[in-house]
Amino acid sequence: MNEELDPIRELREDHKKVKDYLLELIDALNKKDAQRSLEILILLDKLGGPHFRFEEETLYPTLKKFFGEEYYRYLLKAHDKVITAAKKIAEVLGKGAITEDEVRMLISIVRSEVLPHPIECEGLALLMDRLSKEEIRAIAKSIERSRNENVPLLEWAETIRVKKV
C-alpha cells in the first residue's frame, strides 16, 4: 500500500472533480452539445465507479458507528438515485442529439439527483478525523484497490455492487 495516500484528501479531491464535471455537464447541456455531454458523463462514470465502491465497501460501514443505520441507508439510497440518474442521462445522450425539452430534463436530473450527493457526502470527511489509524489505513487500501480494479460506475452497479438498483 502507498503510505502517502490520505483518504480524507482523496475523498475531497474526488468530490471536487465530480462537482466540476457536473457543472461542466450542465454547461455542455445548455449548449445542446450532446457529444461533449456524453464525454463528461463517461469521465464521471470512470471516476464514480471506484469512488462509490470504496464508499460502500469501506467508508460508509466504518463511519456508521458515528451516524447510525438510518443515515447509512440514506447514503446507499443516494447512490441508488445517482446510478438511476446516470442511466437515464446515458440513455438520452446515447441518441447523439438532444432536444430543448431533453436539455431541461437532463439539467434538472443533474441538479436534483446527482449534484446534491457529492455536496452532502463531502461532510463525511468531518467524521474521518475521529477514526483510528487502522481504520484510515483500511480505507486507504480500499481506495487503492477500487482504483486499481477501475470498474466504471454503471458496470460496478450491475456486476459487483451488493445492493442492486
WOSULNOR-V511628 format. One record per residue. N is the residue number from 1. SS is DSSP state (H for helix, E for strand, - for the rest). Layout:
# WOSULNOR-V511628
N:SS ; N:SS
This chain:
# WOSULNOR-V511628
1:- ; 2:- ; 3:- ; 4:- ; 5:- ; 6:- ; 7:H ; 8:H ; 9:H ; 10:H ; 11:H ; 12:H ; 13:H ; 14:H ; 15:H ; 16:H ; 17:H ; 18:H ; 19:H ; 20:H ; 21:H ; 22:H ; 23:H ; 24:H ; 25:H ; 26:H ; 27:H ; 28:H ; 29:H ; 30:H ; 31:- ; 32:- ; 33:- ; 34:H ; 35:H ; 36:H ; 37:H ; 38:H ; 39:H ; 40:H ; 41:H ; 42:H ; 43:H ; 44:H ; 45:H ; 46:H ; 47:H ; 48:H ; 49:H ; 50:H ; 51:H ; 52:H ; 53:H ; 54:H ; 55:H ; 56:H ; 57:H ; 58:H ; 59:H ; 60:H ; 61:H ; 62:H ; 63:H ; 64:H ; 65:H ; 66:H ; 67:H ; 68:H ; 69:H ; 70:H ; 71:H ; 72:H ; 73:H ; 74:H ; 75:H ; 76:H ; 77:H ; 78:H ; 79:H ; 80:H ; 81:H ; 82:H ; 83:H ; 84:H ; 85:H ; 86:H ; 87:H ; 88:H ; 89:H ; 90:H ; 91:H ; 92:H ; 93:H ; 94:- ; 95:- ; 96:- ; 97:- ; 98:- ; 99:- ; 100:H ; 101:H ; 102:H ; 103:H ; 104:H ; 105:H ; 106:H ; 107:H ; 108:H ; 109:H ; 110:H ; 111:H ; 112:H ; 113:H ; 114:H ; 115:H ; 116:H ; 117:H ; 118:H ; 119:H ; 120:H ; 121:H ; 122:H ; 123:H ; 124:H ; 125:H ; 126:H ; 127:H ; 128:H ; 129:- ; 130:- ; 131:- ; 132:- ; 133:H ; 134:H ; 135:H ; 136:H ; 137:H ; 138:H ; 139:H ; 140:H ; 141:H ; 142:H ; 143:H ; 144:H ; 145:H ; 146:H ; 147:H ; 148:H ; 149:H ; 150:- ; 151:- ; 152:- ; 153:H ; 154:H ; 155:H ; 156:H ; 157:H ; 158:H ; 159:H ; 160:- ; 161:- ; 162:- ; 163:- ; 164:- ; 165:-
